Amino acid sequence: MSMDFSIPAELTELRGAFADFLEREVRPLEQEYTREYWGPSLDPEAATPLISQVRRRSADAGFYAPYLPEAAGGHGLSVLGTTLLVEDAAASGMRLAMVAVAPPNPAGPSTLLLKLPAHLWSTYVLPVATGHQTMCFALSEPEAGSDAQSIRTQAVLDGDEWVINGTKHYITNGADANFAIVFAVTDAQKRAAGGITAFVVPREQYRVGQIQYNMSDSHPAELFFDNARVPADHVIGEVGMGFLEAMSFLNAGRAYIGAQALGLAEFCLTSAAEHTRSRTAFGKPLAKFQGVSFPLARSKVDIEAMRWLVYHLAWRVDTHQDALAIMGDASITKYATTEWAYEVADRALQAYGGMGLMREGPIERVLRHLRMLRVVEGASEVQLLVIARTLGL
């Protein structure tokens, strides 16, 4: 049986078109506003209008949410194709490029929205797909992080409305989202096995609490649901199947996170290699010292291993293989790419020396972002737990 590891020609052309878009539409904005929003004062939240502008431009060009079907404003692009765009956005080194493609940022349209009744698409799907609105994914709670099935938020049917009560925290884009996908217990006995339901909840039905400032350039928020009311048709999919619905798109999400980690690692290596070739010490370029060049050579090895883990996972999802069968590969990909990419960034920072520690330098903010990726969307230890279970341990 033959094995073809080449990227299809149409996806290569798509990558070229996306690269042109980034250079034409995004890089000028990045260069103009970098110091204002991401300089020593580090006020990335002020960049929200700029980020919205990039989202809309990218959506108009067909790059923002191409994985959605045409009826939802996308092009039905494969997981592999979307993965390549996520990788290229991160590898560009531009912060704004990483919002030009929706995944893996939960502010962009989740495929879970496609399970809403068709008459709600114009309210919740199309505005997010076109970059005019954003959403958030409200699962984590103060007492339910990695063990997400232990959530306490409850939803009770009252006539033709659901009444939701509970607290969510660490919700990315929680303060700015126009609506939230909220997971709540609807059957305390069944819980994850048919007792957790996903709802779309409009912004006016919940209260944003404390902004939870962290080490990355985006900060999550607390969300409070105090007798929040939503119509019965705002259930995503079937009542009680919300947790299982969320798991159904997890494998593609792991590919997208892996692609972002891969792209950021590529950017770090490219930047560090260029710096060590041009920077001199003791009369010769830094690159001529094995103490500098060998760690970067190791980074190249890690990057190529990451690349094929990511592409292979995307291929498996695209071929519609059983989601549970792929879960082990998805966890391997998420664990390996985020851990290795962080090591690549750390080596790159070391190659820069003191300059690597500076906020205005290219590596410091990437290192912070990659440190975050080792925790969010399933911490590394949770991935190891899943992998161990595939071994029967």
N, C-alpha and C positions, 0 to 999 in steps of 0.2 A: 504493500500500500504506500503510495507516494505521500509526502508531507510538504506542503507549500507554506513557507514562512514569509512570503513577500506580501507587501501592502498592496491591495488592489489599486489599479491605476486611477479609478475615480476618486478614491480617498486621498491619493497623492495630489491630485488636482485640487481637491477641496482644501487640503492643507496649504497649498500655494495661495489660493484665494484668501484664506484666513490670514496668512502672513501678510499679504498685501493690505488687507483691511486694518490689521494692527498697526502697520507702519504709517498708513495714510490717516487713519481716524483716531488712533489711541495714543501713539507715541508723542505727537505734539502736545496733547493734553497732559500726559505724564511728565514731560519735560517742563511744561509751563507751571504746573501746580505742585510738583514734588516737594519743594522746600516749604511751600505754604502749608501743606497738609501733613507732610511726613518728615519734616525737618526736625531740628532739635526740640522744638516745642511739642512735637508728636501729638497732633490733634486730628487723628484720622476721622473722627465723627463729623467734623466740619466738611468732609469731602462727600457727604451723602448726596447732595444735588449733582455733583460731578459724576459719581458712580451711577446715579439714575440716568444721566445723559448717555453714558457709555452703554448701559443696558439697552436703552431704546435704539441707539444707533446700531448696535449689534443685532438686535431683533429685526430691524428693518433690512439688514443685510443678510439675514437668514442664519446667523451663527449662534444666537443666544440659547434657544431651546430646540435645536434641530431634531432631537430624539422623539419629540412629540409627533403624533400623526398629523396629517394635513388639516383634518377637521379641527384640531386643537391649536393650529398656528405653527406647526412644525413641518418637517419634511420626512419623517419616518426614518431618520438616520440610525444606523446600527449602533450598538454599544461600542464596537471597535472604533467606528468613525468618530463618535463623540469622545471616546477616550483619547484619540489622537489630538483632537482640538484642545482638550483640557491639558494634555501634556505640553503642547506647543505654547499655549497661553502662559503656563507657569515658566517654561524654559525661556520665554522672552525677557524675563526679569522685571516686567512692568506690573505694578500692583493693579492698575486699571485693566490690564489684559485678563487678569484672573476673574473679573466680574463680567467680561465679555462673553463668557460661556457659563451657563447656569450651574452645572455640577462642579464640585460637590457642595456648593453653598446652598443651604436649605431655604434661602430667600427666593430661589428660582422655583419654577413649577415642578412639583412632584408628579410622577406618573400616577400616584394614588388619586389625584384629582380626576383622572379619567374615569374613575368608578363612581363619580357623582352622576345623578340624573342629567340627561342631555340639556334640559331646560335651564340648568344652573351653570353651564359652561361659559355663557356670555358674562356671567357675574364673577366667577371664580377662576376659570381656566384661561380664557383669552387675555384678560388684562395682565395677568402675570406672564403669560407666554410672550406678550409684546413688550414687556419691560416697563409697563406703565404702573404696575402695582407689584408688591412683594408679599410673600407669605412667611410663615415660620412653622416649625415642626415641634409641637409641644408634647413631649413624652416624659422627659426627665423630671423628677420631683425630689424634694429634700430627703425623702426616705427611699427613693428608688432611682438609682443611677445605672450602674452596670446591670443590676437585677431589675430590669425594666418591667417585668411582669408583676412586680410587687407594688405598682402604682396604687394610690389611694383615692385619686380623683374619681368621683362618682357621677353617673348620669341616670336620671330617673324619668321615665315617660309620663308626661302629664297631659292627657288629651292628645292633641296633635303636635305637641312640642316636647323636646327633651330639656330637662333642667339639669345644669352641670354645676357641681361645686368641688373646689379643690385648688391646689397651688402647684404651679410648675416653676422650675428654675433652671438656670443655665441654658436659656432658650436663645439660640442665635437669631439675630434680627428681631427679637421679641419686641423691642421698643418701637421699631419702625414698620412692622408688618401691617398690611391692610386686613389680614385675617390669619387665623391659625388652624392648623390641623391638630386637633386635640384628642388624646386618647384617654378614655375614661372607663371605669368598671361598670358594666351593666348587669352582670351576674356574678356576685361575689363567690359563688360556689365553683363556677367553671373557670373564672379568671382567664388566663392565657389560652385555655382550651375551649374557647367559644364564649368567653364572658367579658372581653374587652372590645369596645367599639370605638371607631374613629369618626370624628365629626369635623365639619367645617364650621368655625365659629367666627363671626364678623368682629372687627376691632371694637365696636361699640358695646359688645357684650362681655368684655373682660377689662380688667384694670392692670396697667403696667406698674410694677413696683420698682424695686431698686435695680439700677443698672449695676451689673456685677463685673467690675473692671478686672481684667486679667492681663496676662503678659503679651497677648497678641494685639493686633491692630483693630480687632472688632470685639465688641463687648456684649455678652448676653444679658438677659434681663429676667426678673421674676414676673410671672403672670398670675393674677388672682381671678378666680371664677367664683363669683358670689351669686348664686341663683341665675347664672347665665342661661338664656333661653334661645333655642334654635328650633326651627321647624323640623318635623320628622323626616323630611326629604333631604336634610343636610347630613345624613349618615353616609359615610364613604363605604361603598360596597354593602355588605350585609351586617345586620346587627349582631354583635358578638364576635365578629371575625376580624376586628381591627388589628389585633396583634399579629395574626397570621397574614393579613394583607400587608402590613409593614415589612414582614420578613420576606415577602415575595419579591420586593424590589431591592433587597439588601445586597444581593450579589453584584448587581450593576453598580450600586453605590460604592462597593469596595473597589471595583475597577476604577472608578472615577477618582477616589481618594488616592489610590495607588498611582494613577496617572499624574495627579498634581504633585505628589511626592517625587515621582520620577523627574518631572519637568523642573522642579525646584533644585533637585540634585544636579541635573545637567547644567542649569544656570550657574550654580555654585562652582562646579568644576571648571566650566569655561572661564568664569571670572578669575578664579584662582590661578589657572594655568597662564592666562594672559598677564596677570600681575607678576607672577614669578619669573616670567620671561623678560619683563621690562625692568623689574626692580633689581638693583645690584647691592651686594654686600661683600665685603672683603675682596673687592676687585673683580667680581664676576656675578652673572645673573643668579638670583636665588634658585632658579630651576636647575642649576648645575650641581646643587647640593643634594645628595641622596636623601638626607633627612627631610627635604622639602618635596622632592620629586616622587619618592616612593609612596608616601601617603596619598598623593594625587593619583598615582598609578593604581593603588588599591581602590580608590574611589571609582575609577573607570570600570574596574571589574564589578564592583557593586552595582553600578548603574546598568550595565548590560544584563546582569542577572535580574534586576528589578524590571527592566524593559520586557523581558519575555514572560515573567510572571504576570504582569499586567495584561499584555496582549493575549496570552493564553486564557486568562480568566474572561476577558471580553469575548473572545471567540466561543468559549463554552456557553456563555449566557446567550450569545446570538444564535447558537445552534439549538436553543430551547431544550437544553439538557435539564434533567430533573433538578429543581432548585435545592432540594436537600442534599443531593449528590454533589453539588457544586460548592456547598457551604464550606467544606474543608479547604478547598482551593481559595475561596474568598477570604477566609481567615488567614491563610498563609500569606496571601498577597497583601492584605492590610497590615499584618504584623511586620513582614519583611521590608516592605517599601518604606513605611514610616520610620522604622528603626534604622535601617541602612541609610536612608536619605538624611536623617539627623546626623549620623556619623560623618557622612560626606560633607555636610554643611559645617560641622565642627572642625574637620580637617582643613576646609577652605578658610575658615576664620583664622585658624592657627597659621596658615601660610601668609595671611595678610598681616599677622602680628598685631600691634597696637591699633592699626587702622581698621582691623576687622571688628574691633569692639565699638567703633563709632556708629552712631545712629545714621549719619549721612553716608556711611559706607554701604556696599551692596549686600553684605552677608548677614549682618546682625538681625535684621528684621526677618530674614528667611529662617534663621535658626530658631527664632521665637515662634514662628508659624509652624515649623516642623515639630517643635516640642509640643505644641498644642495637638497636632494630628496624632501623636502617640497616645493621647487620652480620649479625644472625642470620637464619636461614632463607633464606640467599642474599644476600650482601652487594650493595650498590648496584652495584658494578663488575661483578659477575656478571650482574646483570639487564641492564646495558648491553651486555654481551657477547652475551646471548641476543637482545636487541633488534637489535643490529647484524647478527646472523646472519639475522634475518627480512628484512633489507634486502639480503641477498646479499653482505654485507661480510666 
